[in-house]
Amino acid sequence: MQLQTLLAALPENLSTQVFTHASFTERRSDSYTRLAFLGDSVLGLAVTSHLFPRLEAERFGAGRLTKIRAQTVSGAACRVVAERLGVPERLAAAAPAGTDIGGLAGTERVLASITEAIIGAVYLHNGYDVTAAAVVEAFAPEIEEALDHPVDFKSALQERLAQRALVVVYAVTEERGLPHERFFDVAATIGSEVVATGSGRSKKAAEQAAARAALDKLESRPPRAPAASEVG
Protein backbone atom coordinates (compact mmCIF):
# COMPACT_ATOMS: atom_id res chain seq x y z
CA MET A 1 0.00 0.00 0.00
CA GLN A 2 1.46 3.36 -1.06
CA LEU A 3 0.21 5.14 2.03
CA GLN A 4 1.94 2.60 4.27
CA THR A 5 5.20 3.08 2.37
CA LEU A 6 4.94 6.85 2.63
CA LEU A 7 4.18 6.56 6.35
CA ALA A 8 7.30 4.48 6.88
CA ALA A 9 9.38 7.13 5.07
CA LEU A 10 8.18 10.08 7.19
CA PRO A 11 10.83 12.01 9.13
CA GLU A 12 10.93 11.14 12.80
CA ASN A 13 9.28 14.33 14.03
CA LEU A 14 6.18 13.81 11.86
CA SER A 15 6.05 10.06 12.45
CA THR A 16 6.18 10.57 16.20
CA GLN A 17 3.48 13.23 16.16
CA VAL A 18 1.13 11.05 14.10
CA PHE A 19 0.98 8.45 16.88
CA THR A 20 0.99 10.82 19.86
CA HIS A 21 -2.41 10.94 21.52
CA ALA A 22 -3.18 14.04 23.58
CA SER A 23 -3.06 11.93 26.75
CA PHE A 24 0.56 10.96 25.96
CA THR A 25 1.90 14.51 26.24
CA GLU A 26 1.56 17.62 28.36
CA ARG A 27 1.48 19.85 25.27
CA ARG A 28 -1.56 19.24 23.10
CA SER A 29 0.28 20.80 20.17
CA ASP A 30 2.59 17.75 20.20
CA SER A 31 -0.36 15.40 19.54
CA TYR A 32 -1.82 14.37 16.20
CA THR A 33 -4.84 16.70 16.36
CA ARG A 34 -3.50 19.44 14.05
CA LEU A 35 -2.26 16.89 11.53
CA ALA A 36 -5.69 15.23 11.60
CA PHE A 37 -7.35 18.58 10.91
CA LEU A 38 -5.14 19.02 7.83
CA GLY A 39 -5.49 15.41 6.72
CA ASP A 40 -9.29 15.56 6.87
CA SER A 41 -9.26 18.27 4.19
CA VAL A 42 -6.71 16.45 2.03
CA LEU A 43 -8.70 13.22 2.28
CA GLY A 44 -11.93 14.93 1.26
CA LEU A 45 -10.32 16.69 -1.72
CA ALA A 46 -8.50 13.55 -2.91
CA VAL A 47 -11.66 11.44 -2.87
CA THR A 48 -13.78 14.19 -4.44
CA SER A 49 -11.24 14.78 -7.22
CA HIS A 50 -11.18 11.05 -7.92
CA LEU A 51 -14.96 10.65 -7.98
CA PHE A 52 -15.87 13.76 -9.95
CA PRO A 53 -14.65 12.70 -13.43
CA ARG A 54 -15.79 9.09 -12.93
CA LEU A 55 -19.46 9.84 -12.38
CA GLU A 56 -21.73 11.19 -15.12
CA ALA A 57 -23.27 14.57 -14.33
CA GLU A 58 -26.71 13.37 -15.50
CA ARG A 59 -26.86 10.64 -12.86
CA PHE A 60 -24.70 12.05 -10.09
CA GLY A 61 -25.66 15.52 -8.98
CA ALA A 62 -23.96 17.40 -6.17
CA GLY A 63 -26.22 15.91 -3.51
CA ARG A 64 -25.50 12.34 -4.53
CA LEU A 65 -21.77 13.03 -4.82
CA THR A 66 -21.81 14.48 -1.31
CA LYS A 67 -23.40 11.34 0.12
CA ILE A 68 -20.96 9.02 -1.66
CA ARG A 69 -17.99 11.07 -0.48
CA ALA A 70 -19.33 11.22 3.08
CA GLN A 71 -19.69 7.44 3.16
CA THR A 72 -16.19 6.96 1.74
CA VAL A 73 -14.43 9.22 4.25
CA SER A 74 -16.64 8.44 7.26
CA GLY A 75 -15.21 7.55 10.63
CA ALA A 76 -16.11 3.92 10.04
CA ALA A 77 -14.23 3.89 6.70
CA CYS A 78 -11.19 5.62 8.21
CA ARG A 79 -11.14 3.06 11.01
CA VAL A 80 -10.99 0.18 8.51
CA VAL A 81 -8.11 1.87 6.69
CA ALA A 82 -6.36 2.44 10.05
CA GLU A 83 -6.56 -1.26 10.79
CA ARG A 84 -5.12 -2.10 7.37
CA LEU A 85 -2.25 0.31 8.10
CA GLY A 86 -1.55 -1.33 11.45
CA VAL A 87 -2.44 1.80 13.43
CA PRO A 88 -3.54 -0.01 16.64
CA GLU A 89 -0.16 -1.73 16.88
CA ARG A 90 1.74 1.48 16.09
CA LEU A 91 -0.27 3.39 18.69
CA ALA A 92 0.50 0.74 21.32
CA ALA A 93 4.21 0.95 20.51
CA ALA A 94 4.16 4.76 20.81
CA ALA A 95 2.34 4.85 24.16
CA PRO A 96 4.33 5.72 27.29
CA ALA A 97 5.33 2.75 29.42
CA GLY A 98 2.50 1.53 31.60
CA THR A 99 -0.21 3.23 29.56
CA ASP A 100 -3.33 1.16 28.97
CA ILE A 101 -4.28 1.94 25.37
CA GLY A 102 -6.92 -0.79 25.02
CA GLY A 103 -9.74 1.74 24.92
CA LEU A 104 -7.92 4.11 22.57
CA ALA A 105 -6.85 1.48 20.06
CA GLY A 106 -10.41 0.23 19.69
CA THR A 107 -12.08 3.63 19.40
CA GLU A 108 -13.34 4.69 15.99
CA ARG A 109 -12.73 8.36 16.74
CA VAL A 110 -9.08 7.77 17.65
CA LEU A 111 -8.33 5.42 14.76
CA ALA A 112 -10.07 7.70 12.27
CA SER A 113 -8.20 10.74 13.56
CA ILE A 114 -4.85 8.96 13.28
CA THR A 115 -5.67 7.95 9.70
CA GLU A 116 -6.32 11.60 8.94
CA ALA A 117 -3.11 12.57 10.77
CA ILE A 118 -1.15 10.13 8.62
CA ILE A 119 -2.59 11.75 5.50
CA GLY A 120 -1.80 15.21 6.84
CA ALA A 121 1.80 14.26 7.64
CA VAL A 122 2.31 12.57 4.27
CA TYR A 123 0.93 15.68 2.56
CA LEU A 124 3.37 17.95 4.42
CA HIS A 125 6.30 15.73 3.47
CA ASN A 126 5.36 14.77 -0.12
CA GLY A 127 2.87 17.32 -1.44
CA TYR A 128 -0.66 16.87 -2.72
CA ASP A 129 -0.25 14.77 -5.89
CA VAL A 130 1.70 11.95 -4.26
CA THR A 131 -0.56 11.97 -1.21
CA ALA A 132 -3.80 12.01 -3.21
CA ALA A 133 -2.75 8.99 -5.27
CA ALA A 134 -1.87 7.09 -2.09
CA VAL A 135 -5.17 8.07 -0.45
CA VAL A 136 -7.25 6.89 -3.42
CA GLU A 137 -5.43 3.55 -3.40
CA ALA A 138 -5.81 3.15 0.39
CA PHE A 139 -9.53 3.95 0.28
CA ALA A 140 -10.27 2.06 -2.96
CA PRO A 141 -12.43 -0.64 -1.29
CA GLU A 142 -14.41 2.01 0.57
CA ILE A 143 -14.86 4.05 -2.63
CA GLU A 144 -16.18 1.05 -4.56
CA GLU A 145 -18.46 0.04 -1.68
CA ALA A 146 -19.95 3.55 -1.59
CA LEU A 147 -20.52 3.47 -5.35
CA ASP A 148 -22.04 0.00 -5.36
CA HIS A 149 -24.02 0.29 -2.12
CA PRO A 150 -24.64 3.95 -1.27
CA VAL A 151 -26.09 4.25 2.22
CA ASP A 152 -28.54 6.86 3.47
CA PHE A 153 -29.72 5.56 6.81
CA LYS A 154 -31.94 8.57 7.48
CA SER A 155 -33.97 8.00 4.31
CA ALA A 156 -34.16 4.26 4.91
CA LEU A 157 -35.42 4.81 8.44
CA GLN A 158 -38.05 7.35 7.42
CA GLU A 159 -39.31 5.11 4.61
CA ARG A 160 -39.79 2.29 7.10
CA LEU A 161 -41.53 4.52 9.63
CA ALA A 162 -43.82 6.05 6.99
CA GLN A 163 -45.53 2.68 6.61
CA ARG A 164 -46.84 3.13 10.16
CA ALA A 165 -47.44 6.87 9.99
CA LEU A 166 -44.48 7.54 12.26
CA VAL A 167 -41.77 10.16 11.94
CA VAL A 168 -38.34 10.49 13.49
CA VAL A 169 -36.96 13.67 15.00
CA TYR A 170 -33.24 14.27 15.48
CA ALA A 171 -31.87 16.52 18.22
CA VAL A 172 -28.30 17.37 19.21
CA THR A 173 -27.81 16.37 22.85
CA GLU A 174 -24.17 17.36 23.24
CA GLU A 175 -21.31 19.07 21.46
CA ARG A 176 -17.80 18.24 22.64
CA GLY A 177 -14.18 18.65 21.71
CA LEU A 178 -12.10 21.59 20.57
CA PRO A 179 -13.39 23.90 17.81
CA HIS A 180 -11.23 22.18 15.18
CA GLU A 181 -12.11 18.68 16.46
CA ARG A 182 -15.80 19.04 17.31
CA PHE A 183 -18.00 16.00 17.85
CA PHE A 184 -21.78 15.90 18.06
CA ASP A 185 -24.09 13.50 19.90
CA VAL A 186 -27.59 13.16 18.44
CA ALA A 187 -30.71 11.42 19.72
CA ALA A 188 -33.32 9.95 17.36
CA THR A 189 -36.83 10.16 18.79
CA ILE A 190 -39.87 8.34 17.45
CA GLY A 191 -43.10 9.47 19.02
CA SER A 192 -42.10 10.18 22.60
CA GLU A 193 -39.34 7.55 22.77
CA VAL A 194 -35.63 8.08 22.22
CA VAL A 195 -34.87 4.93 20.25
CA ALA A 196 -31.21 5.47 19.44
CA THR A 197 -28.26 7.83 19.64
CA GLY A 198 -25.30 8.50 17.38
CA SER A 199 -22.09 10.50 17.29
CA GLY A 200 -20.14 12.10 14.47
CA ARG A 201 -17.80 14.88 13.42
CA SER A 202 -20.74 16.82 12.00
CA LYS A 203 -24.42 17.01 12.84
CA LYS A 204 -25.27 15.19 9.61
CA ALA A 205 -22.84 12.37 10.36
CA ALA A 206 -24.22 12.03 13.89
CA GLU A 207 -27.78 11.90 12.55
CA GLN A 208 -26.79 9.16 10.09
CA ALA A 209 -25.20 7.20 12.95
CA ALA A 210 -28.34 7.58 15.06
CA ALA A 211 -30.53 6.51 12.14
CA ARG A 212 -28.38 3.43 11.57
CA ALA A 213 -28.63 2.48 15.26
CA ALA A 214 -32.39 3.01 15.14
CA LEU A 215 -32.72 0.74 12.11
CA ASP A 216 -30.70 -1.95 13.87
CA LYS A 217 -33.00 -1.70 16.90
CA LEU A 218 -36.15 -1.80 14.80
CA GLU A 219 -34.94 -5.01 13.17
CA SER A 220 -35.49 -6.72 16.52
CA ARG A 221 -38.84 -5.11 17.33
CA PRO A 222 -41.42 -3.31 15.18
CA PRO A 223 -42.15 0.35 15.92
CA ARG A 224 -45.30 0.93 17.94
CA ALA A 225 -48.27 2.67 16.38
CA PRO A 226 -48.63 6.33 17.38
CA ALA A 227 -50.86 7.13 20.31
CA ALA A 228 -53.92 9.27 19.69
CA SER A 229 -52.21 12.21 21.39
CA GLU A 230 -49.32 11.99 18.89
CA VAL A 231 -51.52 12.10 15.79
CA GLY A 232 -52.77 15.38 14.36
C-alpha positions as CSV (number, residue, x, y, z in Angstrom):
1,M,0.0,0.0,0.0
2,Q,1.5,3.4,-1.1
3,L,0.2,5.1,2.0
4,Q,1.9,2.6,4.3
5,T,5.2,3.1,2.4
6,L,4.9,6.9,2.6
7,L,4.2,6.6,6.3
8,A,7.3,4.5,6.9
9,A,9.4,7.1,5.1
10,L,8.2,10.1,7.2
11,P,10.8,12.0,9.1
12,E,10.9,11.1,12.8
13,N,9.3,14.3,14.0
14,L,6.2,13.8,11.9
15,S,6.1,10.1,12.5
16,T,6.2,10.6,16.2
17,Q,3.5,13.2,16.2
18,V,1.1,11.1,14.1
19,F,1.0,8.5,16.9
20,T,1.0,10.8,19.9
21,H,-2.4,10.9,21.5
22,A,-3.2,14.0,23.6
23,S,-3.1,11.9,26.8
24,F,0.6,11.0,26.0
25,T,1.9,14.5,26.2
26,E,1.6,17.6,28.4
27,R,1.5,19.9,25.3
28,R,-1.6,19.2,23.1
29,S,0.3,20.8,20.2
30,D,2.6,17.7,20.2
31,S,-0.4,15.4,19.5
32,Y,-1.8,14.4,16.2
33,T,-4.8,16.7,16.4
34,R,-3.5,19.4,14.1
35,L,-2.3,16.9,11.5
36,A,-5.7,15.2,11.6
37,F,-7.4,18.6,10.9
38,L,-5.1,19.0,7.8
39,G,-5.5,15.4,6.7
40,D,-9.3,15.6,6.9
41,S,-9.3,18.3,4.2
42,V,-6.7,16.5,2.0
43,L,-8.7,13.2,2.3
44,G,-11.9,14.9,1.3
45,L,-10.3,16.7,-1.7
46,A,-8.5,13.5,-2.9
47,V,-11.7,11.4,-2.9
48,T,-13.8,14.2,-4.4
49,S,-11.2,14.8,-7.2
50,H,-11.2,11.0,-7.9
51,L,-15.0,10.6,-8.0
52,F,-15.9,13.8,-9.9
53,P,-14.6,12.7,-13.4
54,R,-15.8,9.1,-12.9
55,L,-19.5,9.8,-12.4
56,E,-21.7,11.2,-15.1
57,A,-23.3,14.6,-14.3
58,E,-26.7,13.4,-15.5
59,R,-26.9,10.6,-12.9
60,F,-24.7,12.1,-10.1
61,G,-25.7,15.5,-9.0
62,A,-24.0,17.4,-6.2
63,G,-26.2,15.9,-3.5
64,R,-25.5,12.3,-4.5
65,L,-21.8,13.0,-4.8
66,T,-21.8,14.5,-1.3
67,K,-23.4,11.3,0.1
68,I,-21.0,9.0,-1.7
69,R,-18.0,11.1,-0.5
70,A,-19.3,11.2,3.1
71,Q,-19.7,7.4,3.2
72,T,-16.2,7.0,1.7
73,V,-14.4,9.2,4.2
74,S,-16.6,8.4,7.3
75,G,-15.2,7.6,10.6
76,A,-16.1,3.9,10.0
77,A,-14.2,3.9,6.7
78,C,-11.2,5.6,8.2
79,R,-11.1,3.1,11.0
80,V,-11.0,0.2,8.5
81,V,-8.1,1.9,6.7
82,A,-6.4,2.4,10.0
83,E,-6.6,-1.3,10.8
84,R,-5.1,-2.1,7.4
85,L,-2.3,0.3,8.1
86,G,-1.5,-1.3,11.5
87,V,-2.4,1.8,13.4
88,P,-3.5,0.0,16.6
89,E,-0.2,-1.7,16.9
90,R,1.7,1.5,16.1
91,L,-0.3,3.4,18.7
92,A,0.5,0.7,21.3
93,A,4.2,1.0,20.5
94,A,4.2,4.8,20.8
95,A,2.3,4.8,24.2
96,P,4.3,5.7,27.3
97,A,5.3,2.7,29.4
98,G,2.5,1.5,31.6
99,T,-0.2,3.2,29.6
100,D,-3.3,1.2,29.0
101,I,-4.3,1.9,25.4
102,G,-6.9,-0.8,25.0
103,G,-9.7,1.7,24.9
104,L,-7.9,4.1,22.6
105,A,-6.8,1.5,20.1
106,G,-10.4,0.2,19.7
107,T,-12.1,3.6,19.4
108,E,-13.3,4.7,16.0
109,R,-12.7,8.4,16.7
110,V,-9.1,7.8,17.6
111,L,-8.3,5.4,14.8
112,A,-10.1,7.7,12.3
113,S,-8.2,10.7,13.6
114,I,-4.8,9.0,13.3
115,T,-5.7,7.9,9.7
116,E,-6.3,11.6,8.9
117,A,-3.1,12.6,10.8
118,I,-1.1,10.1,8.6
119,I,-2.6,11.8,5.5
120,G,-1.8,15.2,6.8
121,A,1.8,14.3,7.6
122,V,2.3,12.6,4.3
123,Y,0.9,15.7,2.6
124,L,3.4,18.0,4.4
125,H,6.3,15.7,3.5
126,N,5.4,14.8,-0.1
127,G,2.9,17.3,-1.4
128,Y,-0.7,16.9,-2.7
129,D,-0.3,14.8,-5.9
130,V,1.7,11.9,-4.3
131,T,-0.6,12.0,-1.2
132,A,-3.8,12.0,-3.2
133,A,-2.7,9.0,-5.3
134,A,-1.9,7.1,-2.1
135,V,-5.2,8.1,-0.5
136,V,-7.3,6.9,-3.4
137,E,-5.4,3.5,-3.4
138,A,-5.8,3.2,0.4
139,F,-9.5,3.9,0.3
140,A,-10.3,2.1,-3.0
141,P,-12.4,-0.6,-1.3
142,E,-14.4,2.0,0.6
143,I,-14.9,4.0,-2.6
144,E,-16.2,1.0,-4.6
145,E,-18.5,0.0,-1.7
146,A,-19.9,3.6,-1.6
147,L,-20.5,3.5,-5.4
148,D,-22.0,0.0,-5.4
149,H,-24.0,0.3,-2.1
150,P,-24.6,4.0,-1.3
151,V,-26.1,4.2,2.2
152,D,-28.5,6.9,3.5
153,F,-29.7,5.6,6.8
154,K,-31.9,8.6,7.5
155,S,-34.0,8.0,4.3
156,A,-34.2,4.3,4.9
157,L,-35.4,4.8,8.4
158,Q,-38.1,7.4,7.4
159,E,-39.3,5.1,4.6
160,R,-39.8,2.3,7.1
161,L,-41.5,4.5,9.6
162,A,-43.8,6.0,7.0
163,Q,-45.5,2.7,6.6
164,R,-46.8,3.1,10.2
165,A,-47.4,6.9,10.0
166,L,-44.5,7.5,12.3
167,V,-41.8,10.2,11.9
168,V,-38.3,10.5,13.5
169,V,-37.0,13.7,15.0
170,Y,-33.2,14.3,15.5
171,A,-31.9,16.5,18.2
172,V,-28.3,17.4,19.2
173,T,-27.8,16.4,22.8
174,E,-24.2,17.4,23.2
175,E,-21.3,19.1,21.5
176,R,-17.8,18.2,22.6
177,G,-14.2,18.6,21.7
178,L,-12.1,21.6,20.6
179,P,-13.4,23.9,17.8
180,H,-11.2,22.2,15.2
181,E,-12.1,18.7,16.5
182,R,-15.8,19.0,17.3
183,F,-18.0,16.0,17.9
184,F,-21.8,15.9,18.1
185,D,-24.1,13.5,19.9
186,V,-27.6,13.2,18.4
187,A,-30.7,11.4,19.7
188,A,-33.3,9.9,17.4
189,T,-36.8,10.2,18.8
190,I,-39.9,8.3,17.4
191,G,-43.1,9.5,19.0
192,S,-42.1,10.2,22.6
193,E,-39.3,7.5,22.8
194,V,-35.6,8.1,22.2
195,V,-34.9,4.9,20.2
196,A,-31.2,5.5,19.4
197,T,-28.3,7.8,19.6
198,G,-25.3,8.5,17.4
199,S,-22.1,10.5,17.3
200,G,-20.1,12.1,14.5
201,R,-17.8,14.9,13.4
202,S,-20.7,16.8,12.0
203,K,-24.4,17.0,12.8
204,K,-25.3,15.2,9.6
205,A,-22.8,12.4,10.4
206,A,-24.2,12.0,13.9
207,E,-27.8,11.9,12.5
208,Q,-26.8,9.2,10.1
209,A,-25.2,7.2,12.9
210,A,-28.3,7.6,15.1
211,A,-30.5,6.5,12.1
212,R,-28.4,3.4,11.6
213,A,-28.6,2.5,15.3
214,A,-32.4,3.0,15.1
215,L,-32.7,0.7,12.1
216,D,-30.7,-2.0,13.9
217,K,-33.0,-1.7,16.9
218,L,-36.1,-1.8,14.8
219,E,-34.9,-5.0,13.2
220,S,-35.5,-6.7,16.5
221,R,-38.8,-5.1,17.3
222,P,-41.4,-3.3,15.2
223,P,-42.1,0.4,15.9
224,R,-45.3,0.9,17.9
225,A,-48.3,2.7,16.4
226,P,-48.6,6.3,17.4
227,A,-50.9,7.1,20.3
228,A,-53.9,9.3,19.7
229,S,-52.2,12.2,21.4
230,E,-49.3,12.0,18.9
231,V,-51.5,12.1,15.8
232,G,-52.8,15.4,14.4
